[in-house]
């Protein structure tokens, strides 16, 4: 993000009002804009230069060039490290990366092997790791351990639910069919929650950095970390719900009407189209439920953070932290 560029002058958080949900939706639509995948290292170097000029007072107003530079950095660079996020794991690539996986999960009649292949949460593990708060990074050993547990949990949930539905009694065949189509939703949601908490467990155990208004670190807070990780897990549920529920139910209806008797290829293309439209439509709304940069009253955090003062001697009453995406 642009906030990774140092300077004495604070940056405007967004060109849209982040205190309103609609303002956050518009901001999230920008950072998840797939056209940002075309941003080159030369573009980023130029963007950093423009933002640096603003932060040092050489650029006195937020010009269109400034907003373009900020958008490029916000969608491509990690706010804590200043490093470029690997392309497949950026929010601007989220729809494209997840389209294939989601479509595969929603394919009717998946067997155990197919469920294991598509339910594998490797992509989400990578995204959660790449976009997490980096004030307390994991070691390679922790990353490998958490990855193994997260993938095992996601596959176990998916296979378990897939085997449970056919054994349910006292339900109609149509209800069993609908439940079978919704198994991927339950698997993705439950595994996604496990995934987020495992991959960001260090933050909860050790705390994340919280900052005063001018960007100076006040200390680390486990309570802020729990809030950040919990909200991220909830946003994953909000994002997955329409994507994993609407397409399979709409496809089920289409298979009884216009797609009845059509080749499997046509049905898969219809499925892919439904998933793609839903993904593109809901992502900004899901990301915007909780602000990425959040403030919290110091009184709600650990006692050791109470009474902290700024460099000019003022008592810190409000601190800020990066929730992660």
Secondary structure, DSSP 8 states (H G I E B T S, - for coil): -GGGS--SS---S-SS-TTSHHHHHHHHHHHT-GGGGG--HHHHHHHHHHHHHHHTTSS-S--HHHHHHHHHHHHHB-TTT--B--GGGSGGGHHHHHHHHHHHHT-TT--HHHHHHHH--HHHHHHHHHHS--TT---HHHHHHHHHHHHHHHHHHHHHHHHHHTT--SS-HHHHHHHHHHHHHHHHHHHHHHHHHHHTHHHHHH-EEEE-TTS-EEEEEHHHHHHHHHHHHHHHHHHHHHHHHHHHHHHHHHHTTTTTT--HHHHHHHHHHHHHHHHHHHHHHHHTTS-SEEEEEGGGS-GGGTT-B-TTS-B--EEEEE---
